[in-house]
Amino acid sequence: QVQLVESGGGLVQPGGSLRLSCEASGIMSGITYMGWYRQAPGKQRDLVARITSGGATTYADSVKGRFTISRDNAKNTASLQMNSLKPEDTAVYYCNFFDVLLLKESWGQGTQVTVSS
């Protein structure tokens, strides 16, 4: 089982920026995905952004051009830089890890992001 520790999040005004980080530890193969999902009250958990160990990225349409995901394979960390934040970005953000070879998935504990004036 891979453990995930998230950091970042908080309260920010519309138009502001936040950075989320996630560190993975445990047994893992060399082919993995790391990403961020978010869940607003009363809504399903949706993909925000994902990055493979090879550096390929996927973004939700709603965050393209505003959010950037990156990772450091040597440190097993992934970061989500969120710019031009909008009130509709308010949600609990969860780090996700998926090992393609070991077929194992882990979730972080979640961190609250609130965009409000």
C-alpha positions, -999 to +999 in steps of 0.1 A: +000+000+000+013+034-010+008+062+015+001+097+003+007+129+023-009+161+009+000+197+017-013+230+006-048+242+002-066+269+021-086+300+015-079+323-014-097+352-032-109+348-067-081+353-091-055+341-066-032+311-066-026+280-045-002+251-048-010+216-037+017+189-031+015+152-026+043+128-015+040+091-021+058+065+000+058+027-001+064+000-026+058+011-062+068+001-097+083+025-122+050+030-141+026+051-122+000+079-124-003+107-099-031+131-100-056+153-083-094+148-080-118+172-064-152+168-048-176+197-041-205+193-016-232+172-032-212+164-063-192+134-075-154+132-073-139+143-106-105+143-122-087+176-121-053+167-135-031+136-138+005+130-148+022+097-157+057+087-146+067+095-182+054+131-179+022+129-199-005+151-185-043+151-186-065+180-175-102+186-170-115+211-195-125+234-167-089+239-155-069+239-187-047+270-190-051+277-153-037+246-135-004+229-140+005+195-127+041+184-123+060+156-106+094+147-093+099+110-099+131+109-077+112+123-048+078+106-056+060+139-054+034+156-075+023+192-073-006+211-087-002+248-093-035+265-094-038+300-108-067+323-117-088+305-091-126+308-094-153+302-068-163+271-087-129+256-079-139+253-043-138+217-033-119+191-013-089+181-034-077+145-032-043+132-043-045+099-062-018+074-070-022+044-094+004+018-100-001+005-135+021-026-131+010-035-095-026-025-101-029-007-068-045+026-061-042+050-031-059+082-021-048+110+001-068+123+030-081+154+011-073+191+015-099+219+014-096+246-012-119+275-008-121+304-033-141+332-019-139+370-014 
